[in-house]
Amino acid sequence: MFAKLFNSLLFGSIFILLLDFLLFVGLKINYFDHYGIDEYFNTIFVDNQSYFLLFIISIALGYAMLYLKKRRVFDRLYIVLILIFSTTFYQPVAEAVGSFLFVEKNQKLQVLDENVTIDILYRGRNTLYLKKANLFRAVKYSYDEVTMY
């Protein structure tokens, strides 16, 4: 039983991390680079993961693809998932997914002694990336320069 769980975790994590990687590479190219958010890819990838969820899904997917009688169904489902996650390489899809995952709309902030209501495009480890109405790129501020209220 332990060997099956270990094999499921190992096999499933390879396949889940491939999906995860596809998602975040598409977001990096078509959301982060589009808005000029200059966070390092590994930071984005590591900081925005639910490792417990990845662990559970990896075991479940690995077990389904290795040991269930109807594993061909899960193989086909996985191929469909690859196609779905690859859609983030298309700019409008990546922007929609990135907005869903990262944007905080209409936040009331004090930025450099100016009170504004603005969208936060991404919260980095040390910086906030804000979307100003007249600019196409994000404006980067450190947390020291911004007060939230």
HELIX and SHEET records of a PDB file:
HELIX    1   1 PHE A    2  LEU A   27  1                                  26    
HELIX    2   2 LYS A   28  PHE A   32  3                                   5    
HELIX    3   3 ASP A   33  TYR A   35  1                                   3    
HELIX    4   4 PHE A   41  ASP A   47  1                                   7    
HELIX    5   5 TYR A   51  TYR A   67  1                                  17    
HELIX    6   6 ARG A   71  SER A   86  1                                  16    
HELIX    7   7 THR A   87  PHE A   89  5                                   3    
HELIX    8   8 GLN A   91  PHE A  102  1                                  12    
HELIX    9   9 TYR A  143  GLU A  145  5                                   3    
SHEET    1   A 5 ALA A 138  SER A 142  0                                        
SHEET    2   A 5 THR A 127  LYS A 131 -1                                        
SHEET    3   A 5 GLU A 114  ARG A 123 -1                                        
SHEET    4   A 5 GLU A 104  VAL A 111 -1                                        
SHEET    5   A 5 VAL A 146  MET A 148 -1                                        
END                                                                             
